[in-house]
Amino acid sequence: MAANISVRVLAFARVRELLGCAEWTLQLPPGATVADAWEALAERAEPLRALASSTRLAQNGRIVDGGAPLHDGDEVALLPPVGGG
Amino acid sequence: MKTAPRTALRRYSRHLLIPEVGLEGQNRLLAARILVVGAGGLGSPVLQYLAAAGVGRIGIVDDDEVDETNLQRQVVYADDDVGRSKAVAAADRLRAMNPSVAVDAFPLRFDATNARELVRAYDVVVDGTDNFGSRYLINDACRLEGKPDVFGSIFRFDGQISVFAADGPCYRCLFPEAPPEGAVPTCAEGGVLGVLAGMVGTWQANEALKLVLGIGSPLVGRLALLDALQARVREFDVLRDSMCALCGDHPAISDVAPEPPRGTVAPRSDVPEIAAAQLDTFLDEHPQARVLDVREPHEAVLGTLPRTLAVPASVFEERLHELDSATPYVVACRVGAKSRWAAQRLWDAGFRRVHHLEGGLLAYAANAAAFDVF
């Protein structure tokens, strides 16, 4: 069985507040996607789910679809929209 | 092209000294037309730097009036502007700063009936609005009229900046879907560091001026994130989305949407509302009723009603089990957004005696002399 992969997660704005921290390291099974990283965090902070459809996910500095496969050492950023002005 | 009389060039000498601007660039600025939608925290620095730079024509759209709580960050206004139309007061200020700039004040709501016409009359549009509906509307009108949209947005210590132009992705490629109402607090609900509006707004002004001058690399296809608390800027690549409803391969949007603007989701609410003026009567008639105050502790330093149970929204889920479905609750917060979410959460959990205070404690305070919130 292949080893888990380690992913660094960066959270911004409202998502950072709901998670209570700006950075997180996740251990995910091999083959996990960017959306799986989100799901793993939403399980720890249920209120995140209200932002699931509006938050964009970036992988190594590029905004991607949730289905993008993750690799060991990747950085995932959680980017919720911000509306104020 | 409008050009500066030689005597006026002294005013812009520090621009003329930069090779990338020079006389040709300054003449471009003097001939440029820029529309700023929203004359608030972001619009304030944008407007002032555009006027100082000598942009020939500046349009200001805002249907709001200056409020005392604006002055902490909306630096285009002075104390005695409180109560005046923002568009008119800001226009006066810009004319005083630089009389050679033509300023158009539009004290009206930027909506689907006027969006395209307003955008069409300018070369560049700057988005300084404070709600998602207006942001999607500006994006759509700009794309349909072929004008670049200089986007900026703030919340507490976080800023987002990007430029949506014809050769790059649009706001809908970046954020296809607005968050449900109440899920992302507005500045009025969650607060904002005043100077962050200045940091993001000046960045927008810089991008708008660069677009006019045609210099440097515009922030197209990139989202910049500013974290004022950690003093960090990060950048993310944004690609055009082939599925985008506006600029994708098979666009569903061919015109700006009528109200309510696309991108906003009406809040689902099964919970009966109590008007602020009816709260005292309701509490008198229901001696068992409690006010369920979901403000965070730092918001609740002023104005606590009698019979209040404080359960901050941030810990609402964890403390849900402390609540009793037999007790009539009136769920309240400062302006009524977080409380609507919390009230609906209780309703979904089977609470049928729950009510919601419409307009929040601010609305209640407006009619209660002895009660004050901020």
Interface residues (C-beta under 8 A of the other chain):
Chain A: L10 F12 A13 R14 R16 E17 A22 E46 P47 A50 L51 S53 S54 T55 R56 A58 G61 R62 I63 A77 L79 P80 P81 V82 G83 G84 G85
Chain B: G38 G40 G41 L42 G43 D127 G128 T129 D130 N131 F132 R135 G152 S153 I154 F155 R156 D158 G159 Q160 L174 F175 E177 A178 P179 P180 A183 V184 P185 T186 C187 G190 V192 A197 L223 L225 D227 Q230 R234 E235 F236 D237 V238 L239 S314 E317 W341
